[in-house]
Amino acid sequence: MLESIFQTTSEINFNFSREIRPRKGVIIGAGQVGMACAYSMVIQNTFDEMVIVDINQEKLEGEVMDLVHGLPFVEPSTVKAGTLAQDGKDADLVIITAGAKQKPGETRLDLVQRNLSIFKSLIPDVVENCPQAILLIVTNPVDVMTYISWKLSGLPSSLVFGSGTVLDTARFRYLLANKFQLDPRSFHAYIIGEHGDSEVPVWSKVNISGMHLFDDNFPENSSSAEEKIQNIFAQVKNAAYEIIQRKGATCYAIGLGVTDIVKAILRDQNRVLTVSSLINGFAGINDLCLSLPAVVNRQGVSRVLNLSLSPTEKQQLQKSARVLHQTIEKLDF
């Protein structure tokens, strides 16, 4: 019976192009962040083929089993546990979430030495086995790890970038929208600089449909009302600490954010996102990865926008850059 069914259907002439290559991605790291990314991308039909890699093979197999059992509920795709050597060759994109976990009370920059040792062996392995892939770094401290990845990879800087302040920007927009009772997607508001304690809110550019909410001097001339608004930034900056204290890790929102970045790449969207990329010549900042609004498409980061900043914002960004430079200068790679 089954054989006759397959014989009948095989006679139908499907005129599919054989030149279309499946969208293939590799996620390195099956921890909470890696699996949140994987889940988000599966339910949004982001890849045709997804390979998940982790050193803990037993956990990896369990995570993938749990995920693939849900495939009948979503658009067709393939998800499997694999290795870079066996499965990485045709990958369009490698998403790196692997690394040490941030502990309660620990800053993202405190993680850097532990994650450096991991990346020294990981990045050359990725480049060797995934020669066509764009590298998207999610591991914290993401700006430092993005810079390290670029240096270790030998790839053009446009092809190696990090999730940056995409999540911080989302938190900023959510909290502003919640206060003003608007859809967060209606806000244009950015967090730039380090994804960490020195990040910078661009108050001078916060707007709804082109209407600026604050003048260029905010927050220098803060009224009591503006001080309440400014408290929103404190919530943005401290959000990860609050979540880690309560549940041990952040994962869902960054999973959604990484999916947005991946879709911008694979679908060639020319989307402006605050990813962490190599900066040279902006506000006197050179040879450093940090977040500014950048155009993301199938070529990776095609260009960084020349964002005009207030004098205070510019000084804060330069301070953020110094923090990152000081951290990188202490490293041996």
ChimeraX attribute file (.defattr): number of C-alpha atoms within 10 A of each C-alpha:
attribute: neighborCount
match mode: 1-to-1
recipient: residues
	/A:1	5
	/A:2	7
	/A:3	7
	/A:4	9
	/A:5	9
	/A:6	10
	/A:7	10
	/A:8	10
	/A:9	10
	/A:10	10
	/A:11	8
	/A:12	8
	/A:13	7
	/A:14	8
	/A:15	6
	/A:16	7
	/A:17	7
	/A:18	6
	/A:19	6
	/A:20	7
	/A:21	9
	/A:22	13
	/A:23	17
	/A:24	24
	/A:25	28
	/A:26	31
	/A:27	24
	/A:28	25
	/A:29	21
	/A:30	26
	/A:31	19
	/A:32	17
	/A:33	23
	/A:34	26
	/A:35	23
	/A:36	21
	/A:37	24
	/A:38	30
	/A:39	19
	/A:40	20
	/A:41	20
	/A:42	25
	/A:43	16
	/A:44	15
	/A:45	15
	/A:46	22
	/A:47	25
	/A:48	16
	/A:49	18
	/A:50	25
	/A:51	23
	/A:52	26
	/A:53	24
	/A:54	20
	/A:55	12
	/A:56	11
	/A:57	13
	/A:58	9
	/A:59	13
	/A:60	21
	/A:61	18
	/A:62	11
	/A:63	18
	/A:64	19
	/A:65	14
	/A:66	11
	/A:67	16
	/A:68	16
	/A:69	9
	/A:70	12
	/A:71	15
	/A:72	9
	/A:73	9
	/A:74	11
	/A:75	12
	/A:76	14
	/A:77	19
	/A:78	13
	/A:79	22
	/A:80	19
	/A:81	20
	/A:82	20
	/A:83	16
	/A:84	23
	/A:85	12
	/A:86	8
	/A:87	20
	/A:88	25
	/A:89	17
	/A:90	17
	/A:91	22
	/A:92	21
	/A:93	26
	/A:94	27
	/A:95	25
	/A:96	24
	/A:97	22
	/A:98	24
	/A:99	21
	/A:100	15
	/A:101	17
	/A:102	20
	/A:103	15
	/A:104	16
	/A:105	11
	/A:106	12
	/A:107	16
	/A:108	21
	/A:109	21
	/A:110	15
	/A:111	19
	/A:112	21
	/A:113	15
	/A:114	12
	/A:115	19
	/A:116	20
	/A:117	13
	/A:118	13
	/A:119	21
	/A:120	15
	/A:121	11
	/A:122	18
	/A:123	20
	/A:124	15
	/A:125	14
	/A:126	22
	/A:127	21
	/A:128	14
	/A:129	19
	/A:130	23
	/A:131	15
	/A:132	16
	/A:133	22
	/A:134	25
	/A:135	28
	/A:136	26
	/A:137	28
	/A:138	25
	/A:139	28
	/A:140	27
	/A:141	25
	/A:142	28
	/A:143	33
	/A:144	28
	/A:145	24
	/A:146	29
	/A:147	24
	/A:148	22
	/A:149	25
	/A:150	23
	/A:151	15
	/A:152	17
	/A:153	21
	/A:154	12
	/A:155	15
	/A:156	12
	/A:157	21
	/A:158	17
	/A:159	20
	/A:160	26
	/A:161	28
	/A:162	33
	/A:163	27
	/A:164	32
	/A:165	29
	/A:166	27
	/A:167	21
	/A:168	27
	/A:169	22
	/A:170	22
	/A:171	22
	/A:172	25
	/A:173	25
	/A:174	21
	/A:175	17
	/A:176	20
	/A:177	17
	/A:178	12
	/A:179	11
	/A:180	10
	/A:181	10
	/A:182	14
	/A:183	12
	/A:184	19
	/A:185	12
	/A:186	12
	/A:187	20
	/A:188	17
	/A:189	22
	/A:190	25
	/A:191	28
	/A:192	27
	/A:193	27
	/A:194	26
	/A:195	30
	/A:196	22
	/A:197	15
	/A:198	19
	/A:199	23
	/A:200	27
	/A:201	25
	/A:202	23
	/A:203	23
	/A:204	21
	/A:205	21
	/A:206	19
	/A:207	15
	/A:208	16
	/A:209	8
	/A:210	10
	/A:211	11
	/A:212	14
	/A:213	13
	/A:214	14
	/A:215	13
	/A:216	18
	/A:217	14
	/A:218	19
	/A:219	17
	/A:220	8
	/A:221	11
	/A:222	13
	/A:223	11
	/A:224	9
	/A:225	8
	/A:226	13
	/A:227	13
	/A:228	11
	/A:229	16
	/A:230	16
	/A:231	10
	/A:232	18
	/A:233	21
	/A:234	13
	/A:235	15
	/A:236	21
	/A:237	21
	/A:238	12
	/A:239	15
	/A:240	21
	/A:241	20
	/A:242	16
	/A:243	14
	/A:244	16
	/A:245	13
	/A:246	11
	/A:247	9
	/A:248	16
	/A:249	18
	/A:250	19
	/A:251	17
	/A:252	16
	/A:253	18
	/A:254	21
	/A:255	22
	/A:256	19
	/A:257	20
	/A:258	28
	/A:259	22
	/A:260	18
	/A:261	23
	/A:262	24
	/A:263	20
	/A:264	20
	/A:265	22
	/A:266	20
	/A:267	13
	/A:268	14
	/A:269	14
	/A:270	18
	/A:271	18
	/A:272	18
	/A:273	24
	/A:274	28
	/A:275	32
	/A:276	33
	/A:277	29
	/A:278	25
	/A:279	19
	/A:280	13
	/A:281	8
	/A:282	14
	/A:283	15
	/A:284	10
	/A:285	17
	/A:286	13
	/A:287	12
	/A:288	21
	/A:289	30
	/A:290	31
	/A:291	30
	/A:292	28
	/A:293	22
	/A:294	22
	/A:295	21
	/A:296	26
	/A:297	21
	/A:298	18
	/A:299	15
	/A:300	27
	/A:301	25
	/A:302	15
	/A:303	16
	/A:304	21
	/A:305	12
	/A:306	11
	/A:307	12
	/A:308	12
	/A:309	16
	/A:310	16
	/A:311	11
	/A:312	17
	/A:313	21
	/A:314	17
	/A:315	14
	/A:316	19
	/A:317	26
	/A:318	19
	/A:319	17
	/A:320	21
	/A:321	24
	/A:322	15
	/A:323	15
	/A:324	22
	/A:325	17
	/A:326	10
	/A:327	15
	/A:328	19
	/A:329	8
	/A:330	9
	/A:331	12
	/A:332	9
	/A:333	11
